Amino acid sequence: MKTVPIKKKNRLVAYFCMEMGFVNEIPTYSGGLGILAGDTIKAAADLAVPMVGVTMLNLKGYFRQKLDEWGNQTEEDLFWHPEDFMKLQKPVVSVKLEGKDIFIRAWEYIVKGVRGYQIPVYFLDTDFDRNEEYYRTLTHHLYGGDDRYRLLQEAVMGIGGIKILEELGYKNIRKYHMNEGHAAPLALELLYRTRKDDMPPEKIETYDLEKVQRKCVFTTHTPVPAGHDKFNIDLVKSIFRETNHEHIPGELLYDGMLNMTYLALKCSEFYNAVSKKHRDISLEMFPGFDIHAITNGVHSLTWTSEPFKKLYDKYLPDWKLDPFTYLREAFEFPSEELWNVHMEAKKEFLDYVNKKNNSKMKPDVFTIGFARRATGYKRADLILSDPQRLVEIAKNAGPVQIVFSGKAHPKDPTGKDNIKKIFEVKKQLKDRISIEYLENYDIKIGGLITSGVDLWLNNPVRPLEASGTSGMKASHNGIPNLSVLDGWWIEGHIENLTGWSIGPKDHRILKEQYHPEKDVFDLYNKLEYVIIPLFYNNRSQWIHMMKASIAINASFFNTYRMLQQYVSKAYFHHL
Ligand SMILES: *Cc1c(COP(=O)(O)O)cnc(C)c1O
C-alpha cells in the first residue's frame, strides 16, 4: 500500500478529544467516548478527510483492574511507553495557568487508512523537566484528581492544543471539532484572538463571537446534567489569573459557572447529539440551541473479527473501501458458511475465557455477552436479579452461559458493587449456569466478546445511554442485540429481525409510566419464550437474524457513514 504524504497546510479539521482509543497497547481511554474518537480518526484516514487529532498522553494509563475472588476491584497504574508507538515533536508551547508558564510538547501518532492516507494525532505531554512537579502530572491520569486538576488538564488540551498545532505547521485549520465539552477552553482561546483592544474583556461585544462560531463544531455525549463538566468561577479566575481568560463574559457562563457544554454550544455554529433520542434529551437540557443528531458508529475494520473479515472478503471484496454500501449485501451469504464463521469466532473467544479464568465454557451452549464500563445506570447485574428464575429458564428453554467484563471508575462505589454482585451470583449458580467475569476490559477483550457470543445484551436505565456502540460491534459480527430501547437501539431495532427490545415499546413513554425495575421481567420472558427457543429450535431463522444484523445495522452504524454526515453537515458545508 502506498503512503500518501501528510501535507500539513491542507489539513482543515482539528479533532479534539480528552481520550482516544486506537490499539490495545495504548491504554489512554476509559470507554465509549475514547473508542468513538479513535474510530472516527480511523474512518477519516480511510476516507481521506483532511483531519488532524489532538488528545492527552495519559501516561499512567486508564488503570489495570484487579479483581479478587469476591469481585473486589483494586486499581494499578498501567504504564505504557509513548516512544514505542509515536515520535516526540520538537516544538514546545506554553500556556499561562495559575500565574505560571506551563510547557507543553506533543507526540505524533500516525493512523493510516486503507488507501494509505494518514491522519496525525498529537498526544499532549507536560511531563518533562521544564515544568514543576505538580504540572508534570497533568498528562498522567484520565479523569483523575479534583476540579482544579481537571480544569488545568482541559486548559492544557484546549489552549495548548491550538498553539501546538500552529507551531507544528497546521496553518489552515478551518474547523475545530470539540468531541465532548472537555476541549471547550479552545473556544476561549479563539475568542480572545478576536478581541478589540480598547474594550473591556468581560463584555461579549469585545469579541467577534460569530467568527469563532464559524470555526467550531461541538458534539455532546452526555444525557444527564451531572455528566457535564462545570467549574466554580473562583476556580476559573484563579487558574486563568493574569491571562486573557480571567474575565469570561457573563453570556458564556451558565448559572454563574463555567459549564463546558454550555460554553461549547455558545461558541459553535454546529452542534450535535449522538443519536436521535439523545438529541431530544439534549434539546430539553439546553433549550434555545438547534441541536442536530448524528448517530454514532464504529470502525468496521477494527471491530469485525478475523473469521468474519474473511467471509466479507470472499463475498464482498470491496467492503473495506466502503462498508457503508457493501455490508447491505449480507443476505447473500450462504447460511451454513455464516454459521461456521460465527462458531469459529465463538470458539476463539471461549478458548480465551477458559484459559484466562480456568473455566469450562462450551461452544454449543447459548452464550450471552455483556461488557461495558461498570457504572450504576448500565446495570450489569440486572440479568442476575433473580438467579432462581434464570435457572428455571435454562431448564425450560435450554442451557445458558454468560460472560461479563468491565472496569468501574476508581471512585464509583455503585459500579464496584455491581461487579461484586456478579461474583456472588456466579458462586451461587455454580454448576447450574456458568458465569464468567473477564478482568481488564479493553480493546482486545472488546473485539473478542462482541464477536464471540450469541446474543449481545444491553440494559441501561433510560434515557441514560446517549448512543452506545458495543451493540454495533456485535452487529458487525452477525450477533443480534437484546437491549433496552435507548440510544442507537431505537434506530437499529427491528423486533425479531435485528434483535429484541427490553421494556416498553414506545420509547417516548412518559417518565411517570416508565418503571426501570420492571425491565427485568421483560428480559426474562423474552429469553425464556422467544430467544432461547429460537436459538435451539429454529437455527435457520436465527441465521436470518444474523444476516439482518449485518445488512441492516452494520451497514449503517459505522464511522464511515457517521463521518460523511459530519463532513457534509458540519465541516465543509460552507466551503
Ligand atoms: C466499545 C467499547 C466501549 C463502549 O461500549 P458502549 O456499549 O458504548 O458502552 C467501551 N470500552 C471498550 C473497551 C470498548 O471496546
The ligand as an ORCA input file, in Angstrom:
! r2SCAN-3c Opt
* xyz 0 1
  C     -16.880     -0.329     22.503
  C     -16.206     -0.186     23.797
  C     -16.777      0.615     24.794
  C     -18.091      1.345     24.614
  O     -19.184      0.468     24.650
  P     -20.652      1.006     24.982
  O     -21.580     -0.039     24.541
  O     -20.824      2.273     24.194
  O     -20.725      1.256     26.428
  C     -16.100      0.743     25.994
  N     -14.930      0.110     26.209
  C     -14.363     -0.683     25.278
  C     -13.075     -1.356     25.584
  C     -14.982     -0.862     24.046
  O     -14.408     -1.639     23.119
*
